[in-house]
Amino acid sequence: MSYSQELKDKIPHGFGKIIAEKAGVNQCSVSKFLNGKTKSWKVENAVIEIIKELEAKRETILNPTKK
């Protein structure tokens, strides 16, 4: 499995627009990156930030009393 595929598997469907806005690129660039057709450090960094945010939210929901 490629690196971009691993990242793609960690984000929910429909997050392309959010990632594109965060990276300052268009949705096509995000799609190409996530499908392994191009490389983009802007898109990669945006995807990693989104994944971190989602993981933090999941942790808060699953363990609301932890600080």
C-alpha positions in Angstrom: 0.0 0.0 0.0 1.4 3.4 -0.9 1.9 6.3 1.5 -0.8 8.4 -0.1 -3.3 5.4 0.1 -2.5 5.0 3.8 -3.3 8.7 4.3 -6.5 8.4 2.1 -7.7 5.5 4.3 -7.5 7.7 7.4 -9.8 10.5 6.2 -13.5 10.4 5.7 -15.1 10.6 2.3 -15.8 14.1 1.2 -12.9 15.8 3.0 -11.2 16.8 -0.4 -12.7 20.3 -0.3 -11.6 20.9 3.3 -8.1 19.6 2.5 -7.9 21.7 -0.7 -8.9 24.9 1.2 -6.3 24.2 3.9 -3.6 23.5 1.4 -4.6 26.4 -0.9 -5.0 24.1 -4.0 -7.9 22.8 -6.0 -9.8 19.6 -5.3 -8.3 18.0 -8.3 -4.8 18.4 -6.9 -6.0 16.7 -3.6 -7.6 13.8 -5.6 -4.5 13.3 -7.6 -2.3 13.2 -4.5 -4.6 10.8 -2.6 -4.7 8.5 -5.7 -0.9 8.5 -5.9 -0.7 10.3 -9.2 1.2 13.4 -8.0 3.2 14.5 -5.0 2.5 17.8 -3.2 4.0 18.8 0.2 1.1 21.4 0.6 -1.5 18.7 0.2 0.5 16.2 2.3 0.8 18.6 5.2 -2.9 19.6 5.0 -3.9 15.9 5.0 -1.7 15.2 8.1 -3.1 18.2 9.9 -6.7 17.0 9.2 -5.9 13.5 10.4 -4.4 14.9 13.6 -7.5 17.0 14.2 -9.8 14.1 13.5 -7.9 11.8 15.8 -8.0 14.4 18.6 -11.8 14.8 18.2 -12.3 11.0 18.2 -10.2 10.8 21.4 -12.2 13.5 23.1 -15.5 11.8 22.1 -14.4 8.3 23.2 -12.7 9.5 26.4 -14.4 12.6 27.5 -13.1 12.5 31.1 -9.4 12.2 30.1 -7.3 15.4 30.2 
